[in-house]
Amino acid sequence: MLRTLNELEKGETGLIKNVTGEGRIRRRLFDMGVTPGATVVLRKKAPLGDPIEVTVRGYELTLRKEEAKMVYVEVNK
């Protein structure tokens, strides 16, 4: 089942399947290592859901909710 990155719950792990969006934002996500095939773990979520902190490719990354909505993840059960 695919969900967007911002829909994950704290501690959930998933495999990035697709990154949508266009232009600068998509390029920025790719430059930070948010690419299809990478494993991502949701570490923290702010009280209102923005921003979120994830671990991807061995480092901590903070994303805004709008950026996280562009990343589709297959959740590991």
Protein Blocks (a to p, Z undefined) as FASTA:
>chain_A
ZZdfklpcehiacddfbdgdehjllmmmmmnopaghiacddfbdcfkopacdddeehiac
dddfklmmmpccdddZZ
